[in-house]
Amino acid sequence: MNADFRSVPIHAHRPKELAGKTRVRAFTVPALVLFLGVLFFFRLGHRDLYSSHEARAAQNAQRMLDTGDWGLPVLFDGQADLQKPPGYYWLVAVAGWLNGGTVTEFEARLPAALAGLLTALMVFAFLQREGRPTAAWIAAGVLATAVHFTAITRTARIDVPLTCAVTASLLLMFRSSVLAAIPAACGVLLKGPIALALIGPVALLGVLIVRKPVDGRPWALPLAITFAVILSLPWFLWANDITQGEFFRVFIVHHHVERFAGTSPALASHPWWYYGPRFAADFLPWTPAFVGLCVWMIRARRACTGETQPSLTLPARDEHFRYGMIWFATMFVVLSTAHFKRADYLLPLYPGAAIALGCAAESWLATRSPRTVRLAKWSFGAILIAVLAGWQIMSFVVEPAEHAKEEKRTFAAMIREHAPAPNEVLLFRTEPHLLAWHLGRPLLTRVEWHDLREFCEPPGPRFIVMPPEYVSFAQHIVTSRKLVEVARLEEYTADKPPRPLVFLRTE
């Protein structure tokens, strides 16, 4: 098509007649829910907790249920966990409470899986309500099956629930609803001020570029942000007070200021371009389509300035498309300014990319022949089914092999045979959260040599786990008792563990 896209009226690529003909049939919505349910929940609890984040979440939640203290997250060794607010741990604890007071692998991951399901359904419902059923299906499918979104949705991490909260807030903010403050406050309680740092710029640029808010409510954004701060601030003030300022030093200074500035030697710094290839890998299988969309935008913009004649048209006045692109681009820039980067941090911009891609695909389909439309729909469905099948292969074949080297359950059972509760086990100069989860309480974690010496002095057997490089020196430091090696972690794993450990006892 050679028509100048500036002359195309708003919504020209999605007329009401087309929307009426393509409106989603009643039976297809349950089909979407079924697809998402299988993708996110099937065999959700079949594998052991395998990362520090998962094991910490399970420990914090189980301890809340055991002690009844839901205020400050505390690990099994009695140390306050100040890396994150308690939002996710509260959700896991609720899931454990519904399970009779016991947190398992399934309960630890359940809030993330529910958040992934809700995020995809919110994107679908938003576009469907805006009269864009085709875009709704495409956006929800793209978001749910982007490889990293699916992977983290099936993992006990905070990032997908944060994405859910950010998505709910921004979709409400699109129509200038002050109710956006509620999910924004939930985002703050999940991961801290970063939630507002992601929501605020997107909502502000939405006001300026997409000409929102509607109905003359320019006060909606500042009021929503203010309410979000008011709703979430009390817990932060209480936590800082009860820890005598330690929460501010650890959570705000170390995990926010130092991560952003790259001033901590314990945190790796990444170049500004890191998120480009990272997103390209993690948004598969939809990366080629999204890259094509970006090229399409550049060509359309050049056509607008008269540099070339476009062979494709872009829904340049499409408010939903523009909002999705603002969402994606703004968060991408904000996150790229930080020195410390992690792939999971990009997840809150995935819904924006999916919305933009869904709207662009709908506009493209509106200009195609019926045969092309049918082929595109069958191709899209085939990709969704292929992704679903691929995750089953991951679940049955790949994950068991990958997690064999992280196995800690058998090693922990052996330790508790020698040191049944209420015997304390000292984790010396190591923080194996998964081992701590399987050991259960009581535990101690120490790093100083004098702490090891003092722990071993009382009469009776004492039990210690440490990395093998410290064993020889420990046997010279502890002079009052003899340290005897009982077993090594690699004796209880199918593959060589990446972080070897040794179990010792005193005689």
C-alpha positions as CSV (number, residue, x, y, z in Angstrom):
1,M,0.0,0.0,0.0
2,N,1.4,3.4,-1.0
3,A,-1.0,5.7,0.8
4,D,0.5,8.1,3.2
5,F,-0.2,6.7,6.7
6,R,-0.8,10.3,8.0
7,S,-4.0,10.4,6.1
8,V,-5.4,7.3,7.7
9,P,-8.0,8.2,10.4
10,I,-7.7,6.8,13.9
11,H,-8.8,3.2,14.2
12,A,-9.0,2.9,10.4
13,H,-7.3,-0.5,10.6
14,R,-9.8,-1.8,13.1
15,P,-13.3,-0.6,12.0
16,K,-16.3,-1.5,14.1
17,E,-17.6,-3.7,11.3
18,L,-14.4,-5.7,11.3
19,A,-14.4,-5.9,15.1
20,G,-17.9,-7.2,15.1
21,K,-17.1,-9.9,12.6
22,T,-14.0,-11.1,14.5
23,R,-15.4,-10.8,18.0
24,V,-14.2,-13.7,20.2
25,R,-16.7,-16.5,20.5
26,A,-17.8,-17.5,24.0
27,F,-16.0,-20.9,23.9
28,T,-12.6,-19.5,23.0
29,V,-12.1,-17.6,26.3
30,P,-12.2,-20.8,28.3
31,A,-9.8,-22.2,25.7
32,L,-7.4,-19.4,26.4
33,V,-7.6,-20.0,30.2
34,L,-7.1,-23.7,29.7
35,F,-4.0,-23.0,27.5
36,L,-2.5,-20.6,30.1
37,G,-3.3,-23.0,32.9
38,V,-1.5,-25.9,31.3
39,L,1.4,-23.7,30.3
40,F,1.9,-22.2,33.8
41,F,0.6,-24.8,36.2
42,F,1.3,-28.3,34.8
43,R,3.9,-30.0,36.9
44,L,4.5,-26.7,38.7
45,G,5.7,-28.5,41.9
46,H,7.4,-31.5,40.4
47,R,11.0,-30.2,40.8
48,D,12.9,-29.2,43.8
49,L,13.5,-25.6,44.7
50,Y,16.7,-24.9,42.9
51,S,17.6,-21.2,43.3
52,S,18.5,-19.0,46.2
53,H,15.3,-16.9,45.5
54,E,13.0,-19.9,45.6
55,A,14.5,-21.4,48.8
56,R,14.5,-18.0,50.6
57,A,10.8,-17.5,49.7
58,A,9.9,-20.9,51.0
59,Q,11.9,-20.3,54.3
60,N,10.4,-16.9,54.9
61,A,6.9,-18.0,54.3
62,Q,7.2,-21.2,56.3
63,R,8.6,-19.3,59.3
64,M,5.7,-16.9,59.1
65,L,3.3,-19.8,59.4
66,D,5.4,-21.5,62.2
67,T,5.9,-18.4,64.4
68,G,2.8,-16.3,63.5
69,D,5.1,-13.3,62.9
70,W,4.2,-11.9,59.5
71,G,5.9,-8.6,59.9
72,L,9.6,-9.0,58.9
73,P,10.8,-11.8,56.6
74,V,13.2,-14.1,58.6
75,L,15.1,-17.1,57.4
76,F,15.4,-20.4,59.2
77,D,18.7,-19.3,60.7
78,G,17.0,-16.5,62.5
79,Q,18.5,-13.7,60.3
80,A,16.2,-11.0,59.0
81,D,15.9,-11.2,55.2
82,L,16.2,-7.5,54.2
83,Q,16.7,-7.9,50.4
84,K,13.0,-7.5,49.6
85,P,9.8,-6.3,51.1
86,P,7.5,-9.1,52.4
87,G,4.8,-9.0,49.6
88,Y,5.7,-12.2,47.8
89,Y,6.4,-14.0,51.1
90,W,3.0,-13.1,52.4
91,L,1.4,-14.6,49.2
92,V,3.4,-17.8,49.6
93,A,2.5,-18.0,53.3
94,V,-1.2,-17.7,52.4
95,A,-0.8,-20.5,49.9
96,G,0.9,-22.6,52.6
97,W,-1.9,-21.8,55.1
98,L,-4.4,-23.1,52.5
99,N,-2.3,-26.2,52.3
100,G,-2.7,-26.9,56.0
101,G,0.3,-24.7,57.2
102,T,2.9,-26.4,55.0
103,V,4.9,-24.7,52.2
104,T,6.0,-27.0,49.4
105,E,7.5,-26.4,46.0
106,F,4.0,-25.9,44.5
107,E,3.0,-23.3,47.1
108,A,6.3,-21.4,46.8
109,R,5.7,-21.0,43.0
110,L,1.9,-20.6,43.1
111,P,1.8,-16.8,43.5
112,A,4.1,-16.4,40.5
113,A,2.1,-18.7,38.3
114,L,-1.2,-17.0,39.3
115,A,0.4,-13.6,38.6
116,G,1.5,-14.8,35.1
117,L,-2.0,-16.0,34.4
118,L,-3.6,-12.8,35.6
119,T,-1.2,-10.6,33.7
120,A,-2.0,-12.4,30.4
121,L,-5.7,-12.3,31.1
122,M,-5.5,-8.5,32.0
123,V,-3.8,-7.8,28.7
124,F,-6.5,-9.8,26.9
125,A,-9.4,-8.2,28.7
126,F,-8.0,-4.7,28.2
127,L,-7.8,-5.0,24.4
128,Q,-11.0,-7.0,24.2
129,R,-12.8,-4.2,26.2
130,E,-11.3,-1.6,23.8
131,G,-12.9,-3.4,20.9
132,R,-9.8,-5.2,19.7
133,P,-10.4,-9.0,19.9
134,T,-7.7,-10.0,17.4
135,A,-5.1,-7.8,19.1
136,A,-6.2,-9.2,22.5
137,W,-5.6,-12.8,21.4
138,I,-2.3,-12.0,19.8
139,A,-1.0,-9.9,22.7
140,A,-2.0,-12.5,25.4
141,G,-0.5,-15.3,23.4
142,V,2.7,-13.5,22.7
143,L,3.1,-12.4,26.4
144,A,2.4,-15.9,27.8
145,T,4.7,-17.8,25.5
146,A,7.7,-15.4,25.5
147,V,10.3,-17.8,26.7
148,H,11.6,-15.9,29.8
149,F,8.1,-14.8,30.9
150,T,7.0,-18.5,30.9
151,A,10.1,-19.6,32.7
152,I,9.9,-17.1,35.5
153,T,6.1,-17.5,35.8
154,R,7.0,-21.1,36.8
155,T,9.6,-20.0,39.3
156,A,9.2,-18.7,42.8
157,R,10.5,-15.2,42.1
158,I,9.1,-11.8,42.7
159,D,9.4,-10.4,39.1
160,V,6.3,-11.8,37.6
161,P,4.0,-10.7,40.5
162,L,5.7,-7.3,40.1
163,T,4.9,-7.4,36.4
164,C,1.3,-8.2,37.3
165,A,1.1,-5.2,39.6
166,V,2.8,-2.8,37.2
167,T,0.5,-4.0,34.4
168,A,-2.7,-3.6,36.4
169,S,-1.6,-0.1,37.4
170,L,-0.7,1.1,33.9
171,L,-3.9,-0.4,32.3
172,L,-5.9,1.5,34.9
173,M,-3.8,4.6,34.4
174,F,-4.6,4.4,30.6
175,R,-8.1,5.5,31.5
176,S,-6.9,7.8,34.3
177,S,-8.3,5.8,37.1
178,V,-7.0,6.7,40.6
179,L,-7.5,3.0,41.4
180,A,-4.1,2.5,39.7
181,A,-2.7,3.4,43.2
182,I,-3.7,0.0,44.6
183,P,-1.7,-2.2,42.3
184,A,1.1,0.3,42.4
185,A,1.2,0.1,46.2
186,C,1.2,-3.7,45.9
187,G,4.2,-3.4,43.5
188,V,6.1,-1.4,46.1
189,L,5.4,-4.0,48.8
190,L,6.7,-6.7,46.4
191,K,9.9,-5.1,45.3
192,G,10.2,-1.5,46.6
193,P,10.4,1.9,45.0
194,I,11.4,0.4,41.6
195,A,7.6,-0.2,41.0
196,L,7.0,3.5,41.0
197,A,10.1,4.2,39.0
198,L,8.7,2.0,36.3
199,I,5.0,3.1,36.5
200,G,5.5,6.8,36.8
201,P,7.5,7.6,33.6
202,V,5.3,5.4,31.5
203,A,2.1,7.0,32.8
204,L,3.6,10.5,32.4
205,L,4.6,9.9,28.8
206,G,1.3,8.4,28.2
207,V,-0.3,11.6,29.3
208,L,2.0,13.7,27.1
209,I,2.1,11.6,23.9
210,V,-1.1,9.6,23.8
211,R,-3.0,12.6,25.1
212,K,-4.3,10.9,28.2
213,P,-5.9,11.3,30.7
214,V,-9.4,11.4,29.2
215,D,-12.3,13.3,30.6
216,G,-10.2,16.2,31.9
217,R,-8.5,14.4,34.8
218,P,-4.8,15.6,34.7
219,W,-4.6,15.0,38.5
220,A,-5.1,11.3,38.2
221,L,-1.4,10.4,37.8
222,P,0.1,12.5,40.7
223,L,-2.8,11.5,42.9
224,A,-2.4,7.8,42.2
225,I,1.4,8.0,42.9
226,T,0.7,9.8,46.2
227,F,-1.9,7.2,47.3
228,A,0.5,4.4,46.4
229,V,3.2,5.9,48.6
230,I,0.7,6.4,51.4
231,L,-0.5,2.9,51.2
232,S,2.9,1.2,51.2
233,L,5.1,3.6,53.3
234,P,3.9,2.4,56.8
235,W,5.5,-1.0,56.5
236,F,8.9,0.5,55.3
237,L,9.0,2.9,58.2
238,W,8.1,0.1,60.7
239,A,10.7,-2.2,59.2
240,N,13.4,0.4,59.4
241,D,12.5,1.2,63.0
242,I,12.5,-2.4,64.2
243,T,15.9,-3.1,62.5
244,Q,17.4,0.2,63.9
245,G,18.1,1.5,60.4
246,E,19.6,-1.7,59.0
247,F,16.7,-2.1,56.6
248,F,17.5,1.3,55.0
249,R,21.2,0.5,54.7
250,V,20.6,-3.0,53.2
251,F,17.5,-2.5,51.1
252,I,17.7,1.1,50.0
253,V,21.4,1.9,50.0
254,H,22.8,-1.5,48.9
255,H,20.0,-3.0,46.8
256,H,18.9,0.2,45.1
257,V,21.5,3.0,45.2
258,E,24.6,0.8,44.9
259,R,22.9,-1.4,42.3
260,F,21.9,1.6,40.2
261,A,25.3,3.3,40.5
262,G,27.4,0.2,40.3
263,T,29.5,1.2,43.4
264,S,29.4,-2.1,45.2
265,P,32.3,-4.5,44.5
266,A,29.9,-7.4,45.3
267,L,27.7,-6.5,42.3
268,A,28.6,-7.0,38.7
269,S,28.3,-4.0,36.3
270,H,26.9,-4.4,32.8
271,P,27.3,-2.1,29.8
272,W,24.4,0.1,28.7
273,W,23.6,-2.1,25.7
274,Y,23.3,-5.3,27.7
275,Y,19.5,-5.4,27.6
276,G,19.4,-5.3,23.8
277,P,20.7,-8.9,23.2
278,R,19.2,-10.0,26.5
279,F,15.7,-9.0,25.4
280,A,16.2,-10.5,22.0
281,A,17.0,-13.9,23.4
282,D,14.4,-13.8,26.2
283,F,11.4,-12.6,24.0
284,L,11.7,-15.5,21.6
285,P,9.9,-16.9,19.6
286,W,8.5,-13.4,19.0
287,T,11.7,-11.4,18.7
288,P,11.8,-11.5,14.8
289,A,8.2,-10.1,14.8
290,F,9.1,-7.4,17.2
291,V,12.2,-6.5,15.4
292,G,10.2,-6.3,12.2
293,L,7.7,-4.0,13.9
294,C,10.6,-1.7,14.9
295,V,11.8,-1.6,11.3
296,W,8.3,-1.0,10.2
297,M,8.1,2.0,12.5
298,I,11.3,3.5,11.2
299,R,10.1,3.1,7.6
300,A,6.8,4.7,8.4
301,R,8.5,7.6,10.2
302,R,10.7,8.2,7.2
303,A,7.7,8.1,5.0
304,C,6.1,10.7,7.2
305,T,9.1,13.0,6.5
306,G,8.9,12.4,2.8
307,E,12.2,10.4,2.6
308,T,10.5,7.3,1.1
309,Q,7.2,5.8,0.1
310,P,6.1,3.1,2.5
311,S,5.0,-0.3,1.3
312,L,3.5,-0.9,4.7
313,T,1.3,1.4,6.8
314,L,1.6,1.9,10.5
315,P,-1.2,2.6,12.9
316,A,0.5,5.8,13.9
317,R,-2.6,7.3,15.6
318,D,-3.5,4.1,17.3
319,E,-3.6,5.0,20.9
320,H,-3.2,1.4,22.2
321,F,-0.2,0.7,19.9
322,R,1.5,3.9,21.0
323,Y,0.8,3.3,24.6
324,G,2.4,-0.2,24.3
325,M,5.5,1.2,22.6
326,I,5.8,3.9,25.2
327,W,5.5,1.3,27.9
328,F,8.3,-0.8,26.3
329,A,10.7,1.9,25.3
330,T,10.4,3.9,28.5
331,M,11.1,1.0,30.8
332,F,13.9,-0.2,28.6
333,V,15.6,3.1,28.9
334,V,15.0,3.4,32.7
335,L,16.3,0.0,33.4
336,S,19.3,0.4,31.0
337,T,20.6,3.4,33.1
338,A,21.4,1.1,36.0
339,H,24.8,-0.4,36.2
340,F,23.6,-3.7,37.7
341,K,21.3,-5.6,35.2
342,R,19.5,-8.8,35.3
343,A,17.2,-10.5,32.7
344,D,14.3,-10.8,35.1
345,Y,14.2,-7.0,35.6
346,L,12.9,-6.6,32.0
347,L,9.8,-8.6,32.6
348,P,7.5,-5.6,33.5
349,L,8.0,-4.2,29.9
350,Y,6.9,-7.5,28.2
351,P,3.2,-6.6,28.4
352,G,3.9,-3.3,26.6
353,A,5.8,-5.1,23.9
354,A,3.0,-7.7,23.6
355,I,0.3,-5.0,23.3
356,A,2.1,-3.1,20.7
357,L,2.8,-6.3,18.7
358,G,-0.8,-7.4,19.0
359,C,-2.2,-4.0,17.8
360,A,0.3,-3.9,14.9
361,A,-0.6,-7.4,13.8
362,E,-4.3,-6.6,13.9
363,S,-3.7,-3.6,11.7
364,W,-1.7,-5.7,9.3
365,L,-4.2,-8.5,9.1
366,A,-7.0,-5.9,8.3
367,T,-5.2,-5.1,5.0
368,R,-4.6,-8.8,4.0
369,S,-6.6,-11.2,1.9
370,P,-8.7,-13.8,3.6
371,R,-6.3,-16.5,2.6
372,T,-3.4,-14.7,4.2
373,V,-5.4,-14.1,7.3
374,R,-6.2,-17.8,7.6
375,L,-2.6,-18.7,7.1
376,A,-1.5,-16.2,9.7
377,K,-3.9,-17.5,12.3
378,W,-2.9,-21.1,11.7
379,S,0.8,-20.2,12.0
380,F,0.2,-18.3,15.2
381,G,-1.7,-21.2,16.7
382,A,1.0,-23.6,15.6
383,I,3.6,-21.5,17.4
384,L,1.6,-21.5,20.6
385,I,1.2,-25.3,20.5
386,A,4.9,-25.7,19.7
387,V,5.8,-23.6,22.7
388,L,3.4,-25.6,24.9
389,A,5.0,-28.9,23.7
390,G,8.5,-27.5,24.2
391,W,7.8,-26.7,27.9
392,Q,6.6,-30.3,28.4
393,I,10.0,-31.5,27.1
394,M,11.7,-29.0,29.5
395,S,9.6,-30.4,32.3
396,F,10.1,-34.1,31.7
397,V,13.7,-34.2,30.2
398,V,15.8,-31.0,30.5
399,E,14.9,-29.7,34.0
400,P,15.6,-33.0,35.9
401,A,19.0,-33.3,34.2
402,E,19.9,-29.6,34.9
403,H,18.7,-29.7,38.5
404,A,20.5,-33.0,39.4
405,K,23.7,-31.1,40.3
406,E,21.7,-28.8,42.6
407,E,20.1,-31.6,44.6
408,K,20.3,-31.0,48.4
409,R,17.4,-33.0,49.8
410,T,19.3,-36.3,50.3
411,F,22.4,-34.6,51.8
412,A,20.1,-32.7,54.2
413,A,18.4,-35.9,55.2
414,M,21.7,-37.5,56.0
415,I,22.8,-34.6,58.1
416,R,19.5,-34.7,60.1
417,E,20.0,-38.4,60.7
418,H,23.3,-37.4,62.6
419,A,21.9,-34.2,64.0
420,P,18.1,-34.5,64.6
421,A,16.3,-31.5,65.9
422,P,16.7,-29.8,68.3
423,N,20.4,-30.1,67.5
424,E,21.7,-27.0,65.7
425,V,23.6,-27.2,62.4
426,L,26.1,-24.4,61.8
427,L,26.4,-23.2,58.2
428,F,29.9,-21.7,58.2
429,R,31.0,-19.3,55.5
430,T,28.3,-20.5,53.2
431,E,24.7,-19.6,52.5
432,P,23.2,-22.7,50.8
433,H,19.5,-21.6,51.1
434,L,18.2,-24.7,49.5
435,L,20.2,-26.9,51.9
436,A,18.9,-24.7,54.8
437,W,15.3,-25.2,53.5
438,H,15.7,-29.0,53.6
439,L,17.5,-29.0,56.9
440,G,14.8,-27.0,58.6
441,R,15.3,-25.3,62.0
442,P,17.3,-24.9,64.1
443,L,20.2,-23.5,62.1
444,L,23.0,-21.0,62.5
445,T,24.9,-19.0,59.9
446,R,28.3,-17.6,60.8
447,V,31.4,-16.3,59.0
448,E,34.0,-15.5,61.6
449,W,36.5,-18.0,62.9
450,H,36.0,-17.1,66.5
451,D,32.3,-17.9,66.0
452,L,33.2,-21.4,64.8
453,R,35.5,-21.9,67.8
454,E,32.8,-20.8,70.3
455,F,30.2,-23.0,68.6
456,C,32.4,-26.1,69.0
457,E,33.4,-25.5,72.7
458,P,30.2,-26.8,74.5
459,P,30.2,-30.5,75.4
460,G,28.4,-32.9,73.3
461,P,28.4,-33.4,69.5
462,R,28.4,-30.2,67.3
463,F,27.6,-30.2,63.6
464,I,29.0,-28.0,60.9
465,V,28.6,-27.6,57.1
466,M,31.3,-25.6,55.3
467,P,33.0,-25.4,51.9
468,P,35.9,-27.8,51.5
469,E,38.6,-25.1,51.2
470,Y,38.0,-24.2,54.8
471,V,38.2,-27.6,56.4
472,S,41.9,-27.8,56.9
473,F,42.2,-24.4,58.5
474,A,39.1,-25.1,60.7
475,Q,40.7,-28.2,62.1
476,H,43.6,-26.0,63.3
477,I,41.4,-23.2,64.6
478,V,39.2,-25.5,66.7
479,T,41.7,-26.8,69.3
480,S,39.4,-27.8,72.1
481,R,37.6,-30.5,70.0
482,K,38.4,-32.7,67.1
483,L,36.6,-32.0,63.8
484,V,35.8,-35.2,61.9
485,E,34.6,-35.2,58.3
486,V,31.4,-37.2,57.9
487,A,30.4,-36.7,54.3
488,R,30.6,-34.5,51.2
489,L,27.8,-33.1,49.1
490,E,29.1,-34.7,45.9
491,E,28.5,-38.2,47.4
492,Y,24.8,-37.4,47.4
493,T,24.3,-35.8,44.0
494,A,24.0,-37.4,40.5
495,D,26.4,-34.7,39.1
496,K,29.2,-32.7,40.5
497,P,27.8,-29.7,42.5
498,P,28.9,-26.3,41.5
499,R,29.4,-25.3,45.1
500,P,30.8,-28.3,47.1
501,L,30.1,-28.7,50.8
502,V,31.5,-30.8,53.6
503,F,29.6,-32.0,56.7
504,L,31.7,-32.3,59.9
505,R,31.0,-33.2,63.5
506,T,33.0,-32.8,66.7
507,E,34.4,-35.6,68.8
